[in-house]
Amino acid sequence: MVQWNLIIDEDALASVLPDEYAKLARPVAGALAVFLEGLADERQNAILAAQAALPAEVDISGRLAVLAKSCPVLHKLGQILARDPVLAPELREELQQLESLPPTVAHGTITNTLNRELGSLPQLGIELVEPAIAEASVAVVVGYTQAVEDTTRRGVLKLLKPGIEERLAEELELAARVGEYLDHRCEELGIPSLDYKETFDQVRDKLQWEVRLDREQQNLLTAGRIYAGEPRVHIPSLHEYCTPRVTAMEWLSGAKLTDHDHEDKNTRRSLAALAVETLLAKPMFSQDSDTLFHCDPHAGNLLHTDQGRLGILDWSLVGYLTEKERVALVQVVLAAAMLNASEVVRALDVVATSVGDRDKLQAVAERWIQKVGRGSLPGLNWMVGMLDQAYQEAGLRLGPDLLLFRKTLHTLDGVLHDLGIDDDRLDSVLLQHFLRQFIAEWPQRWIALPHWRGFATRLSNFDLARCLMETPHAAARLWLSQINDRLSAFQQSAAPATK
């Protein structure tokens, strides 16, 4: 058996993390060792051989990227982290290659699989286009043409890679083992005492859908209905040749959103705004009780089509925001705008599955309220920062869909960064969309019951009245906060210098 704990270099891992996260190198190294040691011997040997085949000068970033290609779960994790500005640029650059890999599955294997799943391709009039278009963590995508009446139809076939169901099942079971490892060694590893296994279990349950292509087909149909009235958005339509292991769909011609050559900054800003409105604002301000959102909006799944539209691919991993969750998120933002930390905690109580330490949660909320008092916009970026800290320090636990929504936000924020758009753009677009919705629903408010929150903004008339009444208190809290900051600054400047 390979002794992975002796091979993984903690110092090298720490080198691709910022200073404030360098202490996580040890638990990350330990978790990787537990995960890899649980794999079947032949898989461990293949991974080790791939690492040994790399030139000696390949750094930790390149080695991690090669490792991620060997395991579907690590591959998906690498895609999630690829746009995270917290990581070193060289690591992000390596991980971004995981978003769309050159195909490694042999064309003969693809043909045999499709003949078995769909029937004889020649009899169906389907001709595959070589080579395959791309390969992802669990599937490979190949183009095809088919004579339909007097025209030639172009499409793509997405099929599961050979043996992927078994490999993914093995790795997802190991994820639970990693959670148990972290739970039992919190003090030894110097990490907060949290229920890591529960979090890994939640993510595992969602990732199981990655190999259910019939579920993705339903998601595509749902997304098609949701965005049917959006002329700037293109969701691929399904073709008739679909099975639980193969999805046939429309061909979208274009370039990755981040690869398209946009010399005009206004064009880039327009595309960024469209992506935020489509992938975040649309589900956030939907009037449906449960609203679907795309959980994997990395650059490989976002196209700027030849028709100038935003094409959204890969709907295998989706989440749903409930009306209760969206109401709570709006209440958090509202309470933050009123500089009321206690109301922030009360709103989080509505959606939290558990809270480890309520006093610490209050302290975290108060620290982030201070940021608002100093000029930070209490938008989604602010909220995610607060939730991350509450997770680490107060043991705040959220449901799996809210965890995935946080991941969606981080991933999309990274895409905007690669488009050359500043970090505040995401919240700015969401605020503009919110204001448009608020203005549009104003006439209906005259006849709505005080506590009714059926509006797209999820704000009741009572919420608005309460804000008006609390405005003087918020102004007083802001004034006291500024006085306290000035006193603290004065005391620090007046303190005698120490040698």
Backbone torsions as a table, in degrees:
resi	resn	phi	psi	omega
1	MET	NA	138.1	179.8
2	VAL	-72.2	132.0	176.9
3	GLN	-90.4	83.6	-174.1
4	TRP	-65.7	-29.7	179.9
5	ASN	-64.5	-21.3	177.4
6	LEU	-89.0	-13.9	-175.5
7	ILE	-97.5	-39.0	-175.7
8	ILE	-72.3	125.8	-174.5
9	ASP	-92.6	108.8	-179.4
10	GLU	-63.5	-40.5	-179.0
11	ASP	-63.5	-38.5	178.4
12	ALA	-66.1	-40.6	176.6
13	LEU	-61.9	-42.3	-179.5
14	ALA	-62.8	-28.1	-176.8
15	SER	-69.0	-20.3	179.9
16	VAL	-102.0	8.1	176.0
17	LEU	-111.3	147.5	175.0
18	PRO	-64.4	161.2	-174.9
19	ASP	-54.2	-40.4	-176.1
20	GLU	-70.4	-14.7	179.0
21	TYR	-110.8	1.8	-176.6
22	ALA	-59.8	-29.0	-179.9
23	LYS	-65.8	-15.4	179.4
24	LEU	-82.3	-6.2	-178.4
25	ALA	-60.6	-38.7	-178.2
26	ARG	-67.5	-50.6	177.2
27	PRO	-63.6	-33.8	177.7
28	VAL	-65.0	-44.5	178.6
29	ALA	-61.7	-43.4	178.9
30	GLY	-63.9	-42.0	179.6
31	ALA	-64.3	-41.3	177.7
32	LEU	-61.8	-42.0	-179.7
33	ALA	-62.9	-44.6	178.6
34	VAL	-60.7	-43.6	-179.2
35	PHE	-62.9	-49.8	-175.0
36	LEU	-69.4	-36.7	-179.7
37	GLU	-66.9	-20.8	179.3
38	GLY	-83.2	-11.4	179.8
39	LEU	-71.7	157.0	175.5
40	ALA	-57.7	148.2	-174.7
41	ASP	-55.2	-41.4	-177.5
42	GLU	-65.3	-33.9	177.6
43	ARG	-71.0	-40.1	177.6
44	GLN	-61.3	-43.4	-179.3
45	ASN	-64.8	-38.6	178.8
46	ALA	-65.8	-40.8	178.5
47	ILE	-64.2	-43.9	179.8
48	LEU	-63.7	-39.8	178.9
49	ALA	-64.2	-40.3	178.8
50	ALA	-63.6	-38.2	177.9
51	GLN	-69.0	-40.7	-179.2
52	ALA	-66.4	-28.2	-178.8
53	ALA	-76.0	-13.7	-179.6
54	LEU	-72.8	143.7	175.3
55	PRO	-57.6	149.7	-176.2
56	ALA	-60.2	-27.3	-176.5
57	GLU	-80.4	-6.5	178.5
58	VAL	-66.1	127.8	-175.6
59	ASP	-85.4	-177.2	-176.5
60	ILE	-62.0	-34.4	179.9
61	SER	-62.1	-46.6	179.0
62	GLY	-66.0	-37.0	-179.4
63	ARG	-69.4	-38.4	177.3
64	LEU	-65.0	-38.1	179.4
65	ALA	-65.0	-41.6	178.1
66	VAL	-66.0	-39.4	177.0
67	LEU	-61.1	-43.0	-178.3
68	ALA	-61.9	-34.5	179.8
69	LYS	-64.4	-22.6	-175.1
70	SER	-83.1	-15.1	-173.6
71	CYS	-135.3	123.3	-178.8
72	PRO	-55.2	-40.7	-179.3
73	VAL	-67.0	-43.5	178.0
74	LEU	-68.1	-34.0	176.2
75	HIS	-59.5	-47.8	179.6
76	LYS	-64.5	-41.3	178.0
77	LEU	-61.6	-40.4	178.5
78	GLY	-63.2	-38.7	176.6
79	GLN	-63.6	-38.1	-179.8
80	ILE	-64.7	-40.5	-174.6
81	LEU	-85.7	-10.5	-170.5
82	ALA	-60.7	-26.7	-177.7
83	ARG	-110.5	12.4	-177.3
84	ASP	-81.7	114.4	-176.8
85	PRO	-66.0	-10.6	177.4
86	VAL	-65.2	-33.5	-176.9
87	LEU	-78.8	159.0	178.3
88	ALA	-61.8	143.1	-177.6
89	PRO	-55.5	-38.3	-177.9
90	GLU	-66.8	-33.9	177.3
91	LEU	-71.1	-42.3	178.3
92	ARG	-60.4	-40.3	-179.9
93	GLU	-62.8	-40.6	177.8
94	GLU	-67.2	-43.1	-176.8
95	LEU	-69.1	-28.9	180.0
96	GLN	-64.1	-22.0	177.0
97	GLN	-68.0	-18.4	179.5
98	LEU	-74.6	-13.2	-176.8
99	GLU	-67.8	-28.6	178.3
100	SER	-158.9	101.2	-174.5
101	LEU	-94.4	151.6	169.6
102	PRO	-60.8	140.1	-176.1
103	PRO	-66.7	140.2	176.3
104	THR	-113.9	-14.5	178.9
105	VAL	-73.3	128.6	-177.3
106	ALA	-62.0	145.0	-178.6
107	HIS	-60.8	-35.8	178.8
108	GLY	-64.1	-37.8	177.7
109	THR	-65.4	-40.9	177.9
110	ILE	-61.7	-46.5	-178.5
111	THR	-62.4	-45.1	-179.2
112	ASN	-63.3	-41.4	-180.0
113	THR	-62.9	-43.2	-178.0
114	LEU	-70.3	-37.4	175.8
115	ASN	-62.3	-37.5	179.8
116	ARG	-71.8	-38.0	-175.9
117	GLU	-81.0	-40.4	-171.6
118	LEU	-106.4	-17.7	-170.0
119	GLY	102.7	-177.7	-176.9
120	SER	-61.5	119.1	179.3
121	LEU	-62.5	-43.8	178.2
122	PRO	-59.1	-39.2	179.7
123	GLN	-66.5	-29.1	177.3
124	LEU	-82.2	-6.6	-178.4
125	GLY	76.7	19.0	-178.5
126	ILE	-95.7	129.6	175.8
127	GLU	-120.6	120.2	-179.0
128	LEU	-74.7	147.2	179.1
129	VAL	-102.7	118.9	178.3
130	GLU	-92.3	149.9	-10.5
131	PRO	-79.5	177.3	175.7
132	ALA	-60.4	153.0	-175.0
133	ILE	-72.9	-48.1	-174.8
134	ALA	-164.4	167.3	176.0
135	GLU	-131.2	136.9	178.8
136	ALA	-115.4	-163.1	-174.3
137	SER	-66.6	-36.1	-176.2
138	VAL	-124.7	-7.3	-172.3
139	ALA	-140.7	163.9	173.7
140	VAL	-124.7	145.4	-175.6
141	VAL	-118.6	129.0	-179.8
142	VAL	-129.2	142.7	177.8
143	GLY	-83.8	158.7	176.2
144	TYR	-150.3	159.5	173.1
145	THR	-124.1	153.0	-179.6
146	GLN	-150.5	132.3	176.7
147	ALA	-75.4	119.5	179.0
148	VAL	-125.7	109.4	-175.6
149	GLU	55.3	-118.4	-175.9
150	ASP	-100.9	10.0	-177.3
151	THR	-126.5	167.0	174.7
152	THR	-108.7	118.7	-178.5
153	ARG	-92.3	135.2	175.4
154	ARG	-103.1	141.2	177.2
155	GLY	-153.5	-179.3	175.5
156	VAL	-130.4	149.3	175.9
157	LEU	-117.3	122.0	176.5
158	LYS	-103.9	121.0	-178.1
159	LEU	-130.5	148.0	-179.9
160	LEU	-67.2	143.3	177.7
161	LYS	-71.3	149.2	-178.1
162	PRO	-57.0	131.0	176.0
163	GLY	73.4	9.0	-173.2
164	ILE	-70.8	-32.3	-179.4
165	GLU	-61.0	-44.3	-179.3
166	GLU	-66.7	-42.2	-178.9
167	ARG	-65.5	-42.4	-179.7
168	LEU	-66.2	-41.5	179.3
169	ALA	-60.9	-41.5	178.1
170	GLU	-61.1	-44.7	-175.9
171	GLU	-71.8	-36.3	179.7
172	LEU	-67.4	-33.7	174.5
173	GLU	-66.7	-36.7	178.3
174	LEU	-67.2	-28.3	178.5
175	ALA	-60.1	-38.8	177.4
176	ALA	-64.6	-37.2	177.9
177	ARG	-65.0	-37.8	176.6
178	VAL	-62.6	-42.7	178.2
179	GLY	-59.7	-42.6	178.3
180	GLU	-64.1	-40.4	178.5
181	TYR	-58.8	-46.6	-179.5
182	LEU	-67.0	-40.3	179.8
183	ASP	-60.7	-37.3	-175.0
184	HIS	-83.6	-10.0	-175.0
185	ARG	-128.7	27.9	-177.6
186	CYS	-57.2	-49.4	-177.5
187	GLU	-66.5	-43.2	-180.0
188	GLU	-62.1	-39.3	-177.0
189	LEU	-87.7	-7.7	178.8
190	GLY	71.3	36.0	178.6
191	ILE	-118.7	158.4	-179.5
192	PRO	-58.9	147.6	178.2
193	SER	-81.9	94.8	-178.1
194	LEU	-127.4	166.4	178.6
195	ASP	-86.5	81.2	-176.6
196	TYR	-68.9	-35.1	-179.0
197	LYS	-60.8	-39.8	179.1
198	GLU	-60.4	-43.0	179.5
199	THR	-64.8	-45.0	178.7
200	PHE	-62.6	-37.7	178.5
201	ASP	-63.8	-40.5	179.3
202	GLN	-63.2	-45.0	179.6
203	VAL	-66.5	-39.0	179.2
204	ARG	-59.7	-42.9	-179.2
205	ASP	-61.4	-35.4	179.0
206	LYS	-74.2	-41.9	-176.7
207	LEU	-67.8	-20.4	177.5
208	GLN	-59.7	-24.6	-179.3
209	TRP	-76.1	-10.3	-178.3
210	GLU	-59.1	-32.2	-177.4
211	VAL	-98.7	8.5	176.6
212	ARG	-99.7	82.9	-176.9
213	LEU	-67.2	-25.2	175.5
214	ASP	-65.8	-33.2	175.9
215	ARG	-68.3	-40.7	177.6
216	GLU	-61.7	-36.5	179.2
217	GLN	-62.8	-39.2	175.4
218	GLN	-65.3	-38.9	178.2
219	ASN	-63.6	-38.3	177.8
220	LEU	-63.0	-42.1	178.2
221	LEU	-63.4	-42.9	179.1
222	THR	-64.0	-45.9	178.7
223	ALA	-62.5	-38.4	177.8
224	GLY	-59.6	-39.9	178.1
225	ARG	-69.4	-40.3	-177.6
226	ILE	-63.2	-41.2	-174.6
227	TYR	-101.5	13.7	-178.0
228	ALA	-59.5	-31.5	-178.8
229	GLY	-92.3	12.0	-179.0
230	GLU	-107.5	97.1	-176.2
231	PRO	-66.5	-17.8	-178.5
232	ARG	-90.1	-1.8	-176.7
233	VAL	-118.0	139.6	-178.2
234	HIS	-127.5	112.4	173.2
235	ILE	-100.3	127.6	-178.3
236	PRO	-59.4	135.3	176.3
237	SER	-86.1	150.6	-179.6
238	LEU	-79.7	143.8	168.2
239	HIS	-97.9	172.3	-168.5
240	GLU	-77.5	-11.3	-174.2
241	TYR	-94.2	78.2	-178.4
242	CYS	-127.0	140.9	174.1
243	THR	-138.1	175.3	176.7
244	PRO	-60.6	-16.3	-178.9
245	ARG	-116.7	-0.3	-179.3
246	VAL	-140.1	134.6	172.9
247	THR	-119.5	124.8	175.5
248	ALA	-104.7	129.3	-176.2
249	MET	-150.4	174.3	-178.5
250	GLU	-64.3	144.0	174.8
251	TRP	-83.2	127.5	173.2
252	LEU	-108.3	123.9	-179.0
253	SER	-99.8	126.1	179.9
254	GLY	171.9	-163.9	-178.8
255	ALA	-126.9	156.1	174.8
256	LYS	-53.7	142.3	-177.0
257	LEU	-54.7	-39.1	-176.6
258	THR	-83.8	-13.1	-179.1
259	ASP	-94.5	-18.4	-176.2
260	HIS	-63.8	139.8	-175.1
261	ASP	-83.2	89.1	179.9
262	HIS	-102.1	97.4	178.4
263	GLU	-75.1	-26.6	-178.1
264	ASP	-86.5	119.9	-179.3
265	LYS	-63.9	-32.2	179.2
266	ASN	-63.5	-35.4	177.5
267	THR	-66.3	-42.7	178.4
268	ARG	-63.4	-41.3	179.4
269	ARG	-64.8	-37.6	178.9
270	SER	-65.8	-42.4	178.1
271	LEU	-65.8	-40.0	178.5
272	ALA	-62.4	-44.1	179.6
273	ALA	-62.6	-40.6	179.6
274	LEU	-63.7	-41.8	179.6
275	ALA	-63.7	-42.8	-179.6
276	VAL	-66.5	-45.4	179.7
277	GLU	-61.0	-41.3	-174.9
278	THR	-73.8	-45.8	-170.2
279	LEU	-93.1	-20.2	-179.8
280	LEU	-118.5	-54.8	-175.4
281	ALA	-65.1	-39.9	-178.5
282	LYS	-58.3	-51.8	177.1
283	PRO	-70.2	-35.0	-178.1
284	MET	-63.0	-38.7	-174.1
285	PHE	-111.9	29.3	175.1
286	SER	-75.5	149.8	176.2
287	GLN	-92.5	-0.8	174.0
288	ASP	-71.4	151.1	-179.7
289	SER	-67.5	-43.5	173.5
290	ASP	-118.7	128.4	-173.9
291	THR	-121.6	134.7	-177.7
292	LEU	-80.6	141.9	172.0
293	PHE	-138.1	151.6	-178.8
294	HIS	-79.3	127.7	-175.1
295	CYS	-94.9	-3.9	-172.9
296	ASP	-136.0	56.8	-174.6
297	PRO	-85.4	49.2	175.3
298	HIS	-74.5	169.2	-171.1
299	ALA	-61.2	-28.3	179.1
300	GLY	-68.1	-18.6	-179.9
301	ASN	-101.8	2.4	-179.5
302	LEU	-118.8	118.8	-178.8
303	LEU	-111.0	142.7	163.2
304	HIS	-96.6	101.3	-171.2
305	THR	-71.3	164.2	179.1
306	ASP	-63.2	-18.5	177.5
307	GLN	-91.3	5.0	177.6
308	GLY	80.6	18.6	-179.0
309	ARG	-104.3	165.7	175.2
310	LEU	-92.6	109.8	177.4
311	GLY	-92.8	130.1	-177.0
312	ILE	-116.6	118.2	-175.6
313	LEU	-107.5	169.7	171.5
314	ASP	57.5	85.5	179.8
315	TRP	-104.0	29.6	-179.6
316	SER	-73.1	-32.9	-178.2
317	LEU	-113.7	107.6	179.3
318	VAL	-130.4	163.1	174.2
319	GLY	-132.1	172.6	178.3
320	TYR	-130.6	130.0	172.3
321	LEU	-96.8	125.7	177.9
322	THR	-81.4	164.3	177.3
323	GLU	-61.8	-39.2	179.4
324	LYS	-61.5	-40.7	-179.6
325	GLU	-67.1	-41.2	180.0
326	ARG	-69.2	-36.8	174.8
327	VAL	-60.7	-44.5	-178.6
328	ALA	-64.0	-41.7	179.1
329	LEU	-62.5	-42.2	177.5
330	VAL	-64.1	-38.9	179.2
331	GLN	-65.5	-35.2	176.4
332	VAL	-62.4	-47.0	179.6
333	VAL	-63.3	-42.4	179.8
334	LEU	-62.0	-45.2	179.0
335	ALA	-64.2	-37.9	178.3
336	ALA	-65.0	-40.4	177.9
337	ALA	-63.1	-30.4	177.7
338	MET	-88.7	4.0	178.9
339	LEU	57.0	40.0	-175.8
340	ASN	-115.3	95.7	-176.1
341	ALA	-65.6	-36.1	-178.9
342	SER	-63.7	-37.8	177.9
343	GLU	-70.5	-31.7	174.9
344	VAL	-60.8	-46.9	179.6
345	VAL	-63.1	-40.9	-179.3
346	ARG	-63.6	-39.1	178.5
347	ALA	-68.1	-36.7	178.6
348	LEU	-68.0	-31.3	178.0
349	ASP	-58.3	-29.4	-176.3
350	VAL	-67.1	-36.1	-174.2
351	VAL	-108.8	-9.6	-179.3
352	ALA	-72.3	137.2	173.2
353	THR	-79.5	-26.8	174.8
354	SER	-166.4	158.8	175.9
355	VAL	-132.6	121.1	-177.6
356	GLY	-69.8	-44.3	-176.8
357	ASP	-142.2	106.9	-175.6
358	ARG	-67.0	-36.7	179.2
359	ASP	-63.4	-40.7	178.2
360	LYS	-68.1	-34.6	176.5
361	LEU	-63.7	-41.5	176.6
362	GLN	-61.5	-41.1	-179.9
363	ALA	-65.0	-40.7	177.7
364	VAL	-62.8	-45.2	-179.9
365	ALA	-60.3	-41.0	-179.4
366	GLU	-65.7	-38.1	178.2
367	ARG	-64.1	-40.3	-177.9
368	TRP	-77.9	-26.0	172.6
369	ILE	-65.9	-36.1	177.2
370	GLN	-61.0	-35.3	177.7
371	LYS	-63.4	-39.0	177.2
372	VAL	-64.3	-41.8	178.4
373	GLY	-61.3	-24.2	179.4
374	ARG	-95.0	6.4	172.5
375	GLY	115.6	-2.5	178.4
376	SER	-71.1	140.8	176.8
377	LEU	-78.5	125.0	-179.5
378	PRO	-78.6	64.6	179.9
379	GLY	-100.9	-158.4	-176.4
380	LEU	-69.1	-37.8	177.4
381	ASN	-60.9	-43.6	176.8
382	TRP	-60.3	-45.5	-176.6
383	MET	-64.1	-42.4	-179.2
384	VAL	-64.2	-40.9	176.6
385	GLY	-59.7	-42.9	179.1
386	MET	-65.8	-43.8	-179.2
387	LEU	-64.0	-38.4	177.7
388	ASP	-61.0	-44.0	-179.9
389	GLN	-69.3	-38.4	177.9
390	ALA	-65.1	-35.0	177.0
391	TYR	-62.0	-46.4	-175.2
392	GLN	-75.4	-41.0	-171.0
393	GLU	-96.6	-31.1	-173.9
394	ALA	-115.0	0.3	179.1
395	GLY	67.2	30.6	177.0
396	LEU	-68.4	130.1	179.3
397	ARG	-121.0	132.0	178.4
398	LEU	-117.0	163.9	178.5
399	GLY	-69.4	165.5	-175.4
400	PRO	-62.2	-34.7	-178.1
401	ASP	-70.9	-36.7	175.5
402	LEU	-68.2	-34.8	174.7
403	LEU	-62.1	-41.8	179.3
404	LEU	-70.0	-32.6	176.8
405	PHE	-65.2	-38.4	175.2
406	ARG	-61.0	-43.1	178.2
407	LYS	-62.1	-41.2	177.5
408	THR	-58.7	-42.8	179.9
409	LEU	-62.9	-46.2	179.4
410	HIS	-62.1	-44.5	-177.7
411	THR	-63.8	-45.6	-178.9
412	LEU	-67.7	-35.7	177.2
413	ASP	-61.3	-38.1	176.8
414	GLY	-66.0	-37.4	176.9
415	VAL	-63.1	-43.1	178.5
416	LEU	-62.2	-39.2	178.8
417	HIS	-60.4	-41.5	179.7
418	ASP	-71.6	-19.9	174.0
419	LEU	-81.5	-3.7	-179.3
420	GLY	82.2	24.5	-178.8
421	ILE	-101.0	136.7	-177.0
422	ASP	-67.8	161.0	-173.3
423	ASP	-64.1	-25.7	-176.9
424	ASP	-79.0	-9.4	-174.6
425	ARG	-63.5	-38.6	-177.3
426	LEU	-59.8	-50.7	179.9
427	ASP	-67.4	-32.7	179.0
428	SER	-64.0	-43.2	179.5
429	VAL	-66.3	-41.9	179.0
430	LEU	-63.1	-39.2	179.1
431	LEU	-64.7	-42.6	178.7
432	GLN	-62.1	-42.1	179.6
433	HIS	-65.4	-40.9	178.2
434	PHE	-60.2	-45.2	-178.4
435	LEU	-64.6	-37.8	177.6
436	ARG	-64.3	-41.7	178.4
437	GLN	-65.1	-41.2	-177.8
438	PHE	-63.3	-42.7	179.2
439	ILE	-66.1	-41.4	-177.5
440	ALA	-65.1	-32.1	-176.7
441	GLU	-91.2	-1.7	-175.8
442	TRP	-58.2	-45.1	-179.8
443	PRO	-58.5	-36.2	-178.6
444	GLN	-68.0	-23.9	-177.3
445	ARG	-66.2	-23.9	-177.9
446	TRP	-66.3	-22.6	-177.5
447	ILE	-116.1	5.2	-177.5
448	ALA	-85.4	148.8	174.6
449	LEU	-67.0	151.4	-172.4
450	PRO	-55.8	-40.2	-173.4
451	HIS	-99.5	7.6	-177.8
452	TRP	-74.1	128.2	-178.4
453	ARG	-118.0	32.4	-179.7
454	GLY	-79.0	2.3	177.4
455	PHE	-72.4	159.1	177.8
456	ALA	-61.1	-32.7	179.9
457	THR	-77.0	-13.5	-178.2
458	ARG	61.6	25.5	175.1
459	LEU	-106.0	126.8	176.6
460	SER	-86.7	165.3	174.3
461	ASN	-62.5	-33.7	176.9
462	PHE	-63.7	-39.0	176.7
463	ASP	-58.8	-44.0	-179.0
464	LEU	-66.2	-42.4	178.9
465	ALA	-62.9	-39.9	179.5
466	ARG	-64.5	-38.0	177.5
467	CYS	-61.9	-43.3	179.1
468	LEU	-61.3	-41.1	-179.2
469	MET	-70.3	-30.8	-177.8
470	GLU	-87.5	-8.2	-177.7
471	THR	-55.4	-45.3	177.2
472	PRO	-60.5	-38.9	178.2
473	HIS	-65.8	-39.6	178.2
474	ALA	-63.5	-41.6	177.9
475	ALA	-62.3	-40.1	178.3
476	ALA	-65.4	-42.1	178.6
477	ARG	-63.4	-38.9	177.9
478	LEU	-63.9	-43.9	-179.2
479	TRP	-62.7	-45.2	179.5
480	LEU	-64.3	-38.7	178.7
481	SER	-63.4	-41.7	179.4
482	GLN	-68.0	-39.0	176.8
483	ILE	-61.7	-43.4	180.0
484	ASN	-63.6	-40.1	178.1
485	ASP	-63.3	-41.5	-179.0
486	ARG	-68.2	-38.4	177.6
487	LEU	-64.4	-41.7	179.2
488	SER	-63.9	-42.1	178.7
489	ALA	-64.4	-39.7	179.9
490	PHE	-65.4	-43.1	-179.3
491	GLN	-64.3	-37.1	178.8
492	GLN	-68.0	-40.1	-180.0
493	SER	-72.1	-28.7	-178.7
494	ALA	-84.2	-16.3	-177.8
495	ALA	-65.3	137.8	-179.7
496	PRO	-63.9	139.0	178.9
497	ALA	-67.6	140.1	178.3
498	THR	-109.9	142.8	179.5
499	LYS	-92.8	NA	NA
